[in-house]
Amino acid sequence: MTSRPSMPRRRALTFAMAGLAAAPRAFAQADAYPSRQMRFIVSFPAGSATDQVARLIAAQMTKATGQTIVIDNRGGASGMIACEAVAKAPPDGYTVLITTGTTHAANPSLFKKLPYDPVKDFVPITPVSNNAFVLVVAPSSPANSVADLARLARAQPGKLSFASGNAPSRIGGEMFKMMANVDLLHVPYKGAPQALTDLMGGQVSMMWTDLRTGMPQVAAGKLRALAVTGAKRLALYPNIPTMIEQGFPDYVLSNWVGVYLPASTPQAIANRLNALVHAAVRADQASHENTGGEVMLLSPADFAALQARDTAMWARVTKAAGMEPE
């Protein structure tokens, strides 16, 4: 007579069989994915660097898959509005977050409480690009170099201001304050486009901004570029010196743009989206690099490791700058 398995063992067998049965369905879904319209929720406003990257990817993915991709800009609150929306979305691969290191590495050090968990609420897919920043002033500014800017700030403590449209642009100003030993007023904005408008209008004195939004204004003569924040000069803008060259040997600042899905999305779908995004970027790599960005494509696991390293880095930088979480 054959003995029947115990109740705990029967439950374990049932769960194991269910898992085996679900695996082929998950892979089948991934093979068919995407089979309908997708939505890219972008954590910063239309016209921002993040928005531009999202639109480049969407255009190529639509060509490759035949599926429409809707761009949904949810700017504001340092990207938290978009992150919260995606964290609560169905984990089926059709709601995608396009964001930056601001929301997933910097915000934990800048805010006491977030409406999302950067690790637990998301499945990392891949970074897309890593981008340096450019320090810009209005053409009417008397500063023609970073040294000029430091002298002006020392002569007028607390009178000069810097705008920020995201966490790295704020950190740009805070690092300058700390390294140059100057007092500047911080003026936050929902995104870079609005901040640049006020900079061009003379409402603020300076800004560290991404190259995608800042350099077109420089080319048009509406802003003046004083420095880039990479470790070396950019091939696309060889005439703009680095902060390092201008007396700030430890000044290096960059921020990545990356792709996430809601937590609990099947790994097979995550892997499929990783492949689609990589292919989309490679199909139009010149456009991604055309404004000084460095293409950076990783596996989901390597992206998670990058996020962890940068979270620790932002914690060190904000502490050194004396910034208290808001």
CORWO-V266294 format. One record per helix or strand of 3 or more residues. SS is the DSSP state (h for helix, s for strand). FROM is the first residue (numbers start at 1). LEN is the number of residues. Records with the same first field share a line. If there is no record, write none. Layout:
SS->FROM-LEN ; FROM-LEN
This chain:
h->7-26 ; 49-17 ; 77-11 ; 101-10 ; 146-10 ; 167-14 ; 192-9 ; 211-9 ; 267-17 ; 285-5 ; 300-21
s->38-5 ; 69-5 ; 95-6 ; 122-17 ; 161-4 ; 185-4 ; 206-5 ; 223-6 ; 254-9
